[in-house]
Amino acid sequence: MPVILGGRRRGTKLLVPDGKGVRPTLARVREALFSMITSQIGTFTDCRVLDPFAGSGALGLEAYSRGAAHIDFVEANRNHYALLLKNIEKLDAHAACHTVLGYTPGAWHRLGNEPYDLVLCDPPYAADLLPQTLEALLSQNRLAPGAILSLELDPNTVVDIPKPLECLKTRQYAQCLIMLLRFPG
């Protein structure tokens, strides 16, 4: 069972879905990811965050615990969505969180138009959702100047990073590749 690793809700245990297609981000990978993000943004205070493949919400809720002001979650699986809502309740994070049941990026029209400072992309490895997600973030002006995007991928995945995004860091942890991108500005 994953726990929140940092911030004001540190130690809170999160519910995770059961099943073969589920692979929650390991604690050491999440800690490394948030360390990399913190080295780029300094603080999560006032950040607007998008967790477009939310699952249990562990990534977005970690950002919330560390001070993010607003988190939008999108999740397509109804069972995972139900757990996401329970996890938001466990952290008493309703005021900062907005959830949408639907597919990324098809459900984004229900999120409002303010751009994001941080996007936490952890798409299902078997689905090829990353290219269309990155393209939609760019074409729909969803990124604030200087926004950071984290991508969690299968290490064998080849990713074409669309312009003007730039790759800042790439790290591999066992069966997980983390890429950190920046939108210029």
MIROGU-682763 format. One record per residue: residue in three letters; x, y, z of N, C-alpha, C in turn; residue number from 1. Coordinates in pm, 1 decimal, m for minus. Example, Ala and Ser with C-alpha at 12.3 -4.5 7.8 and 13.67 -1.06 7.14 Angstrom:
2
<ALA, <1319.0, m569.0, 780.0>, <1230.0, m450.0, 780.0>, <1320.0, m330.0, 780.0>, 1>
<SER, <1285.0, m225.0, 708.0>, <1367.0, m106.0, 714.0>, <1290.0, 3.0, 787.0>, 2>
END
This chain:
185
<MET, <84.9, m117.8, 0.0>, <0.0, 0.0, 0.0>, <89.5, 124.3, 0.0>, 1>
<PRO, <78.1, 209.0, m101.8>, <162.7, 328.6, m105.9>, <122.4, 429.6, 1.3>, 2>
<VAL, <218.2, 509.8, 40.9>, <194.7, 616.6, 138.0>, <245.2, 747.4, 78.9>, 3>
<ILE, <189.6, 856.4, 128.4>, <238.6, 988.4, 91.8>, <376.2, 1003.8, 156.0>, 4>
<LEU, <474.8, 1044.4, 77.4>, <614.2, 1044.8, 122.1>, <662.3, 1176.5, 180.3>, 5>
<GLY, <598.7, 1287.3, 145.3>, <646.6, 1416.4, 192.3>, <534.3, 1514.8, 214.6>, 6>
<GLY, <567.6, 1624.2, 278.8>, <471.1, 1731.9, 297.0>, <381.1, 1713.6, 417.2>, 7>
<ARG, <274.0, 1792.8, 417.9>, <185.9, 1800.0, 534.3>, <104.6, 1673.1, 558.8>, 8>
<ARG, <88.1, 1586.3, 458.7>, <11.2, 1461.3, 476.6>, <102.2, 1337.9, 470.7>, 9>
<ARG, <229.7, 1359.6, 495.3>, <328.2, 1252.0, 493.9>, <281.6, 1136.4, 582.5>, 10>
<GLY, <297.8, 1014.5, 530.1>, <261.2, 894.5, 605.4>, <118.8, 846.3, 582.1>, 11>
<THR, <35.6, 925.6, 514.6>, <m102.0, 882.5, 488.2>, <m100.8, 766.6, 389.3>, 12>
<LYS, <m166.0, 657.0, 426.4>, <m172.5, 539.4, 340.0>, <m281.9, 558.9, 235.3>, 13>
<LEU, <m250.3, 521.0, 111.6>, <m344.8, 533.9, 1.4>, <m397.9, 397.5, m39.2>, 14>
<LEU, <m521.6, 396.3, m83.3>, <m580.9, 275.1, m139.0>, <m533.0, 258.9, m282.1>, 15>
<VAL, <m510.0, 135.7, m325.7>, <m470.6, 110.1, m464.0>, <m560.3, 1.7, m522.1>, 16>
<PRO, <m584.0, 8.8, m653.4>, <m667.1, m91.9, m718.6>, <m595.0, m226.8, m724.6>, 17>
<ASP, <m673.9, m332.0, m722.9>, <m621.0, m466.6, m743.4>, <m621.6, m496.2, m892.3>, 18>
<GLY, <m542.2, m593.2, m932.8>, <m548.4, m639.2, m1071.3>, <m414.8, m642.6, m1139.7>, 19>
<LYS, <m412.2, m714.6, m1251.8>, <m289.2, m732.7, m1328.8>, <m242.8, m605.7, m1397.9>, 20>
<GLY, <m333.9, m525.7, m1445.4>, <m297.3, m406.4, m1521.6>, <m254.1, m289.5, m1435.5>, 21>
<VAL, <m243.8, m310.5, m1305.3>, <m213.5, m202.7, m1212.4>, <m66.6, m210.4, m1171.8>, 22>
<ARG, <2.4, m97.3, m1177.9>, <141.1, m92.5, m1133.3>, <165.5, 42.3, m1065.6>, 23>
<PRO, <128.0, 51.0, m937.5>, <152.4, 176.7, m866.4>, <301.2, 211.4, m868.3>, 24>
<THR, <330.3, 338.8, m877.2>, <469.0, 383.9, m876.4>, <531.4, 348.3, m741.8>, 25>
<LEU, <643.3, 277.8, m744.7>, <711.3, 237.4, m622.3>, <753.9, 360.7, m542.6>, 26>
<ALA, <758.8, 346.5, m410.9>, <792.3, 458.4, m322.8>, <927.9, 519.1, m358.0>, 27>
<ARG, <1028.1, 435.9, m383.7>, <1160.6, 491.2, m412.6>, <1161.9, 565.8, m546.2>, 28>
<VAL, <1080.5, 520.2, m641.2>, <1071.1, 589.4, m770.0>, <996.1, 721.7, m752.2>, 29>
<ARG, <888.4, 719.1, m673.9>, <812.6, 842.0, m647.2>, <899.6, 944.2, m573.9>, 30>
<GLU, <978.2, 896.4, m476.0>, <1067.0, 986.5, m403.0>, <1170.8, 1048.1, m496.7>, 31>
<ALA, <1229.8, 966.3, m583.3>, <1328.0, 1017.5, m680.1>, <1262.6, 1116.7, m775.8>, 32>
<LEU, <1143.5, 1083.5, m824.3>, <1070.8, 1172.2, m915.0>, <1045.5, 1307.7, m849.7>, 33>
<PHE, <994.2, 1307.8, m727.3>, <961.0, 1435.0, m662.2>, <1086.4, 1511.9, m622.7>, 34>
<SER, <1194.6, 1442.9, m598.8>, <1322.1, 1509.9, m575.9>, <1368.3, 1581.0, m703.8>, 35>
<MET, <1354.3, 1513.1, m818.4>, <1391.9, 1574.5, m946.5>, <1303.4, 1695.4, m976.4>, 36>
<ILE, <1174.3, 1681.9, m950.6>, <1082.0, 1792.8, m976.7>, <1115.3, 1910.9, m885.9>, 37>
<THR, <1138.2, 1882.6, m757.4>, <1169.1, 1988.9, m661.9>, <1296.3, 2063.0, m701.8>, 38>
<SER, <1394.1, 1990.4, m755.4>, <1517.4, 2057.1, m797.2>, <1492.6, 2152.9, m913.8>, 39>
<GLN, <1383.8, 2132.0, m987.3>, <1351.0, 2220.2, m1099.4>, <1259.7, 2335.8, m1059.7>, 40>
<ILE, <1160.2, 2307.9, m974.8>, <1060.7, 2411.2, m944.1>, <1081.3, 2478.0, m809.2>, 41>
<GLY, <1160.5, 2417.5, m723.4>, <1185.4, 2474.1, m591.1>, <1077.0, 2440.5, m491.4>, 42>
<THR, <956.6, 2484.7, m516.3>, <845.7, 2461.0, m424.5>, <719.1, 2429.9, m502.7>, 43>
<PHE, <629.8, 2353.6, m441.5>, <502.3, 2319.6, m504.1>, <394.9, 2423.3, m473.5>, 44>
<THR, <426.6, 2517.0, m385.3>, <329.7, 2618.2, m345.1>, <275.2, 2690.5, m467.5>, 45>
<ASP, <142.5, 2698.8, m473.8>, <68.8, 2766.4, m580.9>, <72.0, 2693.9, m715.2>, 46>
<CYS, <129.6, 2575.0, m722.7>, <132.8, 2499.5, m849.8>, <m5.8, 2449.0, m888.1>, 47>
<ARG, <m31.0, 2456.9, m1017.5>, <m148.5, 2391.5, m1076.5>, <m97.4, 2263.8, m1142.0>, 48>
<VAL, <m155.8, 2151.0, m1103.3>, <m105.6, 2019.5, m1142.1>, <m211.7, 1942.6, m1218.3>, 49>
<LEU, <m167.3, 1869.2, m1321.0>, <m253.3, 1775.9, m1393.0>, <m197.1, 1635.9, m1375.4>, 50>
<ASP, <m282.8, 1543.5, m1331.2>, <m250.2, 1400.9, m1321.8>, <m344.3, 1331.5, m1421.1>, 51>
<PRO, <m303.0, 1321.0, m1549.4>, <m395.4, 1278.4, m1654.4>, <m424.7, 1128.6, m1661.4>, 52>
<PHE, <m351.2, 1046.1, m1590.3>, <m376.0, 901.6, m1583.2>, <m372.1, 866.1, m1435.5>, 53>
<ALA, <m467.6, 917.0, m1360.4>, <m458.4, 926.5, m1215.4>, <m449.0, 793.9, m1141.5>, 54>
<GLY, <m520.0, 692.0, m1184.9>, <m521.3, 569.0, m1106.1>, <m568.5, 600.0, m965.4>, 55>
<SER, <m488.9, 565.0, m864.6>, <m523.8, 591.3, m724.8>, <m503.4, 737.9, m686.9>, 56>
<GLY, <m434.9, 813.4, m772.5>, <m407.3, 953.6, m743.8>, <m279.4, 977.1, m666.8>, 57>
<ALA, <m196.6, 874.4, m651.5>, <m76.4, 885.8, m568.6>, <14.8, 1000.3, m611.7>, 58>
<LEU, <34.4, 1019.2, m741.3>, <125.0, 1125.5, m786.7>, <66.4, 1263.8, m758.9>, 59>
<GLY, <m55.9, 1285.1, m798.6>, <m119.6, 1414.7, m775.7>, <m136.4, 1445.8, m628.0>, 60>
<LEU, <m169.1, 1344.8, m549.1>, <m185.7, 1366.8, m405.2>, <m52.9, 1391.3, m335.2>, 61>
<GLU, <53.6, 1333.3, m387.2>, <187.5, 1364.9, m335.4>, <217.1, 1513.1, m358.9>, 62>
<ALA, <183.7, 1563.0, m477.9>, <202.5, 1705.5, m507.4>, <116.2, 1791.3, m414.7>, 63>
<TYR, <m6.0, 1747.9, m389.4>, <m95.3, 1820.1, m297.4>, <m32.9, 1828.2, m158.2>, 64>
<SER, <14.8, 1714.9, m108.5>, <74.1, 1711.2, 25.2>, <193.4, 1805.1, 36.1>, 65>
<ARG, <263.2, 1823.5, m75.3>, <382.1, 1908.9, m76.7>, <348.8, 2055.3, m104.6>, 66>
<GLY, <218.8, 2087.4, m117.6>, <179.4, 2227.9, m126.1>, <112.2, 2272.8, m253.7>, 67>
<ALA, <90.1, 2183.9, m350.6>, <23.6, 2224.7, m475.5>, <m113.2, 2285.3, m443.8>, 68>
<ALA, <m146.2, 2391.7, m513.7>, <m270.6, 2465.0, m487.8>, <m391.8, 2400.6, m552.9>, 69>
<HIS, <m372.7, 2339.6, m670.1>, <m485.3, 2283.2, m744.4>, <m436.4, 2161.9, m823.2>, 70>
<ILE, <m512.5, 2052.9, m815.4>, <m478.2, 1931.3, m888.5>, <m601.0, 1884.5, m964.7>, 71>
<ASP, <m584.9, 1866.2, m1096.5>, <m688.0, 1804.8, m1180.3>, <m648.2, 1660.0, m1204.7>, 72>
<PHE, <m740.9, 1569.4, m1178.0>, <m719.6, 1426.7, m1200.4>, <m812.3, 1378.9, m1310.7>, 73>
<VAL, <m759.6, 1297.4, m1401.9>, <m842.2, 1232.8, m1504.2>, <m815.8, 1083.4, m1493.8>, 74>
<GLU, <m922.2, 1005.4, m1485.4>, <m909.5, 859.1, m1478.1>, <m1023.2, 796.7, m1557.2>, 75>
<ALA, <m989.8, 698.0, m1641.0>, <m1088.6, 634.5, m1728.7>, <m1156.5, 513.0, m1665.3>, 76>
<ASN, <m1089.1, 444.7, m1576.0>, <m1142.6, 322.0, m1516.3>, <m1231.8, 357.5, m1396.8>, 77>
<ARG, <m1355.8, 311.7, m1399.9>, <m1452.0, 346.7, m1293.4>, <m1408.5, 298.8, m1154.9>, 78>
<ASN, <m1350.9, 179.8, m1146.0>, <m1306.8, 127.6, m1016.5>, <m1189.6, 209.0, m961.7>, 79>
<HIS, <m1096.3, 243.0, m1048.9>, <m982.7, 324.8, m1006.6>, <m1030.6, 464.8, m966.2>, 80>
<TYR, <m1126.3, 515.9, m1040.5>, <m1182.1, 647.4, m1011.4>, <m1245.6, 649.6, m871.6>, 81>
<ALA, <m1317.5, 542.6, m837.9>, <m1379.6, 534.0, m705.0>, <m1273.5, 536.7, m595.0>, 82>
<LEU, <m1161.2, 466.3, m616.0>, <m1051.8, 468.6, m517.8>, <m986.1, 606.4, m511.8>, 83>
<LEU, <m972.9, 670.5, m625.8>, <m918.6, 806.2, m630.2>, <m1000.8, 898.4, m540.8>, 84>
<LEU, <m1132.5, 891.5, m553.1>, <m1219.9, 975.8, m470.9>, <m1201.2, 946.4, m322.3>, 85>
<LYS, <m1185.5, 819.3, m287.2>, <m1164.0, 781.7, m147.0>, <m1029.8, 834.2, m96.5>, 86>
<ASN, <m927.1, 830.0, m182.0>, <m796.0, 881.3, m141.3>, <m798.4, 1032.2, m122.4>, 87>
<ILE, <m869.8, 1102.2, m208.3>, <m884.3, 1247.6, m191.8>, <m953.2, 1277.2, m58.9>, 88>
<GLU, <m1052.6, 1196.2, m26.0>, <m1123.1, 1212.2, 101.3>, <m1029.4, 1184.5, 219.5>, 89>
<LYS, <m947.3, 1079.9, 209.8>, <m853.2, 1046.9, 317.6>, <m759.8, 1164.2, 347.4>, 90>
<LEU, <m721.0, 1238.0, 243.9>, <m631.1, 1352.2, 262.3>, <m706.3, 1482.2, 286.4>, 91>
<ASP, <m838.8, 1475.6, 288.3>, <m921.9, 1594.8, 304.4>, <m879.8, 1702.1, 204.0>, 92>
<ALA, <m867.3, 1659.7, 78.0>, <m813.2, 1745.5, m27.9>, <m919.5, 1794.5, m125.8>, 93>
<HIS, <m1045.5, 1783.1, m90.6>, <m1154.2, 1819.5, m183.5>, <m1141.5, 1960.1, m239.6>, 94>
<ALA, <m1104.1, 2054.9, m156.1>, <m1100.7, 2194.6, m200.0>, <m996.4, 2218.4, m309.2>, 95>
<ALA, <m889.7, 2138.0, m311.0>, <m781.6, 2158.6, m407.4>, <m791.3, 2067.7, m529.3>, 96>
<CYS, <m881.6, 1970.1, m525.4>, <m884.3, 1867.3, m630.1>, <m1010.8, 1872.8, m714.6>, 97>
<HIS, <m992.1, 1849.9, m843.4>, <m1103.1, 1836.9, m937.2>, <m1082.2, 1705.6, m1010.9>, 98>
<THR, <m1184.7, 1623.6, m1017.5>, <m1171.8, 1492.4, m1080.7>, <m1264.8, 1479.9, m1199.7>, 99>
<VAL, <m1217.4, 1405.8, m1300.0>, <m1298.0, 1378.9, m1419.0>, <m1285.7, 1230.9, m1450.3>, 100>
<LEU, <m1398.8, 1165.5, m1467.2>, <m1402.0, 1027.2, m1513.1>, <m1407.6, 1031.9, m1664.7>, 101>
<GLY, <m1303.4, 984.5, m1729.7>, <m1298.3, 987.8, m1875.1>, <m1158.1, 960.8, m1925.6>, 102>
<TYR, <m1143.2, 962.4, m2056.7>, <m1014.6, 933.3, m2119.1>, <m936.6, 1060.7, m2145.3>, 103>
<THR, <m807.3, 1051.7, m2123.8>, <m715.8, 1161.2, m2153.8>, <m680.5, 1153.3, m2300.5>, 104>
<PRO, <m679.2, 1261.1, m2378.0>, <m717.6, 1396.8, m2343.7>, <m863.3, 1429.2, m2376.2>, 105>
<GLY, <m943.0, 1329.6, m2410.1>, <m1081.2, 1354.2, m2449.3>, <m1167.5, 1421.1, m2344.7>, 106>
<ALA, <m1133.8, 1404.8, m2218.1>, <m1215.4, 1460.5, m2110.2>, <m1168.7, 1598.2, m2064.7>, 107>
<TRP, <m1064.3, 1651.4, m2125.8>, <m1005.6, 1776.2, m2078.1>, <m1097.4, 1896.5, m2090.7>, 108>
<HIS, <m1196.0, 1889.4, m2177.7>, <m1286.3, 2003.7, m2191.0>, <m1360.9, 2031.3, m2060.2>, 109>
<ARG, <m1361.0, 1933.9, m1968.5>, <m1428.0, 1952.1, m1839.2>, <m1333.0, 2002.8, m1730.0>, 110>
<LEU, <m1212.5, 2043.7, m1766.4>, <m1112.8, 2083.0, m1667.6>, <m1093.5, 2233.5, m1655.7>, 111>
<GLY, <m1152.0, 2310.5, m1740.8>, <m1124.0, 2453.8, m1738.8>, <m1008.2, 2484.4, m1833.0>, 112>
<ASN, <m967.4, 2608.3, m1836.9>, <m867.5, 2650.4, m1935.3>, <m736.5, 2699.9, m1877.4>, 113>
<GLU, <m721.4, 2704.0, m1745.0>, <m596.9, 2754.0, m1688.4>, <m484.0, 2656.0, m1714.8>, 114>
<PRO, <m367.4, 2706.2, m1753.9>, <m255.1, 2617.0, m1784.6>, <m193.9, 2556.3, m1657.7>, 115>
<TYR, <m122.3, 2447.1, m1677.8>, <m61.0, 2373.2, m1566.9>, <86.4, 2406.6, m1553.0>, 116>
<ASP, <131.5, 2408.1, m1426.9>, <272.7, 2425.8, m1394.7>, <345.9, 2292.0, m1390.1>, 117>
<LEU, <269.3, 2185.1, m1363.5>, <326.4, 2051.4, m1349.1>, <227.4, 1949.5, m1403.0>, 118>
<VAL, <277.3, 1859.7, m1488.7>, <195.6, 1750.2, m1542.3>, <266.2, 1620.2, m1508.7>, 119>
<LEU, <193.7, 1528.5, m1445.2>, <248.3, 1401.4, m1398.9>, <190.2, 1288.3, m1483.7>, 120>
<CYS, <258.4, 1252.4, m1591.6>, <208.0, 1152.6, m1687.8>, <259.5, 1013.0, m1655.2>, 121>
<ASP, <169.8, 926.5, m1615.1>, <201.4, 786.4, m1589.5>, <96.4, 702.2, m1661.8>, 122>
<PRO, <101.2, 700.9, m1796.7>, <m1.5, 628.5, m1872.3>, <18.3, 477.4, m1862.8>, 123>
<PRO, <m87.8, 401.3, m1888.1>, <m71.6, 255.1, m1892.9>, <35.6, 220.5, m1995.8>, 124>
<TYR, <129.8, 134.0, m1957.0>, <241.6, 102.4, m2045.6>, <195.1, 42.0, m2177.7>, 125>
<ALA, <93.5, m41.2, m2175.8>, <49.8, m110.2, m2297.3>, <m20.9, m17.0, m2396.5>, 126>
<ALA, <m76.0, 90.2, m2347.6>, <m148.4, 183.9, m2434.8>, <m50.7, 287.5, m2489.6>, 127>
<ASP, <m73.3, 328.0, m2611.4>, <13.4, 427.6, m2674.9>, <m51.8, 565.6, m2662.8>, 128>
<LEU, <m67.9, 611.1, m2539.2>, <m140.3, 735.4, m2513.8>, <m50.8, 858.0, m2500.7>, 129>
<LEU, <77.5, 836.8, m2482.4>, <166.6, 949.0, m2456.2>, <179.0, 1047.7, m2572.2>, 130>
<PRO, <200.3, 1001.8, m2696.7>, <212.7, 1100.2, m2805.6>, <91.7, 1192.5, m2818.7>, 131>
<GLN, <m28.5, 1135.9, m2814.0>, <m147.5, 1220.5, m2828.1>, <m166.7, 1309.7, m2705.7>, 132>
<THR, <m124.2, 1264.8, m2589.4>, <m135.3, 1346.7, m2468.8>, <m42.5, 1467.0, m2477.1>, 133>
<LEU, <83.1, 1443.8, m2514.2>, <178.4, 1554.6, m2527.4>, <132.2, 1653.8, m2633.7>, 134>
<GLU, <85.1, 1602.3, m2745.9>, <37.5, 1689.2, m2853.9>, <m82.2, 1772.5, m2808.6>, 135>
<ALA, <m173.7, 1710.9, m2734.9>, <m291.0, 1783.9, m2686.2>, <m251.6, 1890.6, m2584.6>, 136>
<LEU, <m157.2, 1859.9, m2496.0>, <m110.9, 1961.0, m2400.2>, <m58.2, 2084.2, m2472.6>, 137>
<LEU, <14.6, 2061.6, m2581.5>, <71.7, 2172.7, m2658.6>, <m33.7, 2244.5, m2742.0>, 138>
<SER, <m113.1, 2169.5, m2817.4>, <m209.0, 2231.8, m2909.4>, <m322.7, 2302.6, m2837.3>, 139>
<GLN, <m354.9, 2257.5, m2715.6>, <m463.5, 2319.2, m2639.5>, <m413.0, 2423.1, m2538.4>, 140>
<ASN, <m284.9, 2458.2, m2549.1>, <m225.3, 2559.6, m2460.5>, <m247.2, 2528.3, m2312.7>, 141>
<ARG, <m220.9, 2404.1, m2275.2>, <m242.0, 2358.8, m2138.0>, <m120.2, 2375.9, m2048.0>, 142>
<LEU, <m10.0, 2428.8, m2101.0>, <113.3, 2439.0, m2023.8>, <150.0, 2584.1, m1996.8>, 143>
<ALA, <175.4, 2614.0, m1870.4>, <221.2, 2747.5, m1832.2>, <367.1, 2762.9, m1873.6>, 144>
<PRO, <413.2, 2884.9, m1894.7>, <555.3, 2904.8, m1925.4>, <643.1, 2842.9, m1816.0>, 145>
<GLY, <741.1, 2762.6, m1857.9>, <829.9, 2696.0, m1763.9>, <773.3, 2570.1, m1701.7>, 146>
<ALA, <657.2, 2524.4, m1748.3>, <594.4, 2404.9, m1690.9>, <686.9, 2283.8, m1699.1>, 147>
<ILE, <675.9, 2197.8, m1599.3>, <751.1, 2073.2, m1593.1>, <654.8, 1957.7, m1619.1>, 148>
<LEU, <698.6, 1863.5, m1701.5>, <621.4, 1742.2, m1729.0>, <706.2, 1622.8, m1687.5>, 149>
<SER, <647.8, 1531.4, m1612.4>, <717.6, 1407.0, m1581.3>, <648.2, 1295.7, m1658.3>, 150>
<LEU, <728.3, 1208.9, m1716.4>, <676.9, 1094.5, m1790.2>, <729.9, 968.9, m1723.7>, 151>
<GLU, <641.0, 875.2, m1694.0>, <680.5, 746.5, m1640.1>, <649.1, 642.8, m1746.4>, 152>
<LEU, <753.9, 571.8, m1792.9>, <740.0, 486.1, m1910.1>, <806.5, 351.2, m1890.1>, 153>
<ASP, <768.3, 257.9, m1974.8>, <842.2, 133.5, m1987.1>, <979.0, 170.8, m2043.8>, 154>
<PRO, <1088.5, 114.4, m1990.0>, <1222.0, 152.3, m2037.8>, <1245.8, 125.0, m2186.2>, 155>
<ASN, <1167.1, 37.0, m2247.5>, <1183.7, 5.6, m2389.2>, <1105.9, 99.5, m2480.3>, 156>
<THR, <1032.0, 191.7, m2422.8>, <951.9, 285.0, m2500.9>, <1040.6, 391.3, m2564.7>, 157>
<VAL, <1017.6, 414.6, m2692.1>, <1086.1, 522.5, m2762.3>, <988.7, 639.3, m2767.7>, 158>
<VAL, <1032.6, 754.1, m2720.6>, <945.6, 871.3, m2714.9>, <1003.6, 982.1, m2801.5>, 159>
<ASP, <922.3, 1030.8, m2893.7>, <958.8, 1149.1, m2970.5>, <904.6, 1269.2, m2894.6>, 160>
<ILE, <993.1, 1350.0, m2844.9>, <953.1, 1467.5, m2767.8>, <919.0, 1579.6, m2866.3>, 161>
<PRO, <792.2, 1620.6, m2869.0>, <754.9, 1725.8, m2964.6>, <813.4, 1861.3, m2924.4>, 162>
<LYS, <846.2, 1939.3, m3024.6>, <893.9, 2075.7, m3001.6>, <775.8, 2156.6, m2950.7>, 163>
<PRO, <793.2, 2248.9, m2863.5>, <916.2, 2303.9, m2809.8>, <959.3, 2241.4, m2677.0>, 164>
<LEU, <901.8, 2126.0, m2638.3>, <941.5, 2062.5, m2512.7>, <1088.0, 2021.5, m2518.2>, 165>
<GLU, <1156.8, 2034.8, m2405.8>, <1296.0, 1993.2, m2398.5>, <1311.9, 1893.5, m2284.2>, 166>
<CYS, <1393.7, 1792.4, m2306.4>, <1420.1, 1690.9, m2205.2>, <1526.7, 1742.8, m2108.4>, 167>
<LEU, <1493.5, 1743.9, m1979.9>, <1586.3, 1789.3, m1876.6>, <1666.1, 1674.3, m1816.5>, 168>
<LYS, <1597.1, 1564.3, m1787.1>, <1659.8, 1450.0, m1721.3>, <1590.6, 1321.4, m1762.8>, 169>
<THR, <1668.9, 1214.2, m1762.3>, <1615.6, 1079.5, m1783.6>, <1683.0, 988.7, m1682.0>, 170>
<ARG, <1602.3, 912.1, m1609.6>, <1654.6, 817.7, m1511.7>, <1577.6, 686.7, m1523.3>, 171>
<GLN, <1650.1, 575.2, m1509.9>, <1584.4, 444.8, m1512.0>, <1592.6, 381.8, m1373.8>, 172>
<TYR, <1479.0, 329.6, m1328.4>, <1466.1, 259.8, m1201.7>, <1398.1, 126.4, m1230.2>, 173>
<ALA, <1476.8, 17.3, m1229.6>, <1424.0, m117.1, m1257.7>, <1343.6, m114.7, m1387.9>, 174>
<GLN, <1215.3, m142.5, m1379.6>, <1130.6, m148.5, m1499.2>, <1055.1, m19.2, m1523.4>, 175>
<CYS, <1116.3, 93.2, m1489.5>, <1050.8, 222.8, m1503.2>, <1152.0, 326.2, m1552.1>, 176>
<LEU, <1114.8, 399.5, m1653.7>, <1195.4, 509.7, m1704.6>, <1123.2, 639.7, m1670.9>, 177>
<ILE, <1195.8, 732.0, m1608.4>, <1141.0, 862.4, m1575.8>, <1207.7, 966.4, m1665.1>, 178>
<MET, <1125.6, 1046.9, m1730.7>, <1175.8, 1158.8, m1810.0>, <1115.9, 1286.9, m1754.0>, 179>
<LEU, <1198.7, 1387.6, m1741.5>, <1151.6, 1518.4, m1698.9>, <1168.9, 1613.8, m1815.7>, 180>
<LEU, <1057.4, 1678.2, m1855.3>, <1057.2, 1772.3, m1966.5>, <1022.1, 1911.6, m1916.1>, 181>
<ARG, <1061.4, 2012.6, m1994.7>, <1024.4, 2149.7, m1962.6>, <962.8, 2216.0, m2085.5>, 182>
<PHE, <855.9, 2290.6, m2060.6>, <797.6, 2376.2, m2162.4>, <864.8, 2512.8, m2149.1>, 183>
<PRO, <917.6, 2568.2, m2257.9>, <991.9, 2694.3, m2244.7>, <904.0, 2809.7, m2196.7>, 184>
<GLY, <971.4, 2906.7, m2142.8>, <897.7, 3025.8, m2102.0>, <957.9, 3095.0, m1984.1>, 185>
END
